[in-house]
């Protein structure tokens, strides 16, 4: 019995019929990429993956550009970049061998740059410097050797310079308030309470202000 169905669109055209049959047999054709879609990455042009050791070495050299860093700082940086611990240890050992990583030199430079010596920008006292070096991962004995180079007379003079500078902004407060603020400032910079109070009282007297006998 003859079926009453419409003729397919390719009827009478063998080429169209073959194309239609091929599409049915192989499934739907893949969708065309969007006009503004980026081209797929060229794996050959990208080249092979970078060598992990070369990458880690570059990270270390970049970190050491500009200023010295402690071994702990460098180790933490490598860890943040997912460098394997065994590779990080091997490279840091090698950098120590050639003198690029030196916690003793780092500690001395840190104390010179932030301590009470000439040219220091922070005028921190020994106690504050010790805390900073500990946070940097410097061994306590190594830090102590660097801190022992601080001249007590220079430390006291640094405290006096800080007080004289701060006094300029305290002309409108009474002596009790001024003393409290000045001693607190020195304490935050690591100066002991005995030295801080003695320096503040003396500097207030030299400025013609009545210091407080006890604090």
C-alpha positions, 0 to 999 in steps of 0.5 A: 500500500502506498503511503501518502507522505510528502517527499523529502526535501532532497528528493530528486537530488542525489547529492542532497540526499547523501548529505541528509543521510550522512547528517542523520547517521553521524548525529547533529553537526557541532555548533559553530563558534560565536563570532566574538569567541577567542581562538583556542590556545595554541599549545605549541606556541606556548611551549613547555611548562616552566621548570619549577626550580627556575620559577622558585629561583626567580621568586627568590631573586625578585624578593631579594631585590631592593632589601635583604630578607630573612630566611623565614620571609623567603620560605613563607613566600615560596610556600605561598607560591606552592613551591614544594617544601623540599625544593624550597629548602634546597634552594634556600640552603644554596642561597645561604651558601653563596651569601644571598640569604644571611640572617645575621646580616639581615638582623644587623641591617634591620637594627641599623635601619629601624633602631636608634642609631644615626640615620634611623627612620623609626628610632625603635628601642631594643625591645621593639626591635627584638619583637620585630626580628622574632616575627621575621623568624630570626633566631633569638641568639642571632637577634641578640648579637645584633641588638647588643650593638645598640649604644645605650646612650644613642638609645636615650638620645633617640628617645629624647628626640622623639619626645621633643618632636612630639612636644610641639603638638602638645602645647595646649594640653596640661602636663599630666596629659602630656606626660601620659601621651609621651610615655605611652609613645615611647612605650609603643616604640619599645622603651622601658618605663623607667627610661621613658618617664625619666626622659619625659620629665627631663624634657618637660622641665627643659621646655619650661613646663612642670613635669609630674613627679610620679606616673 
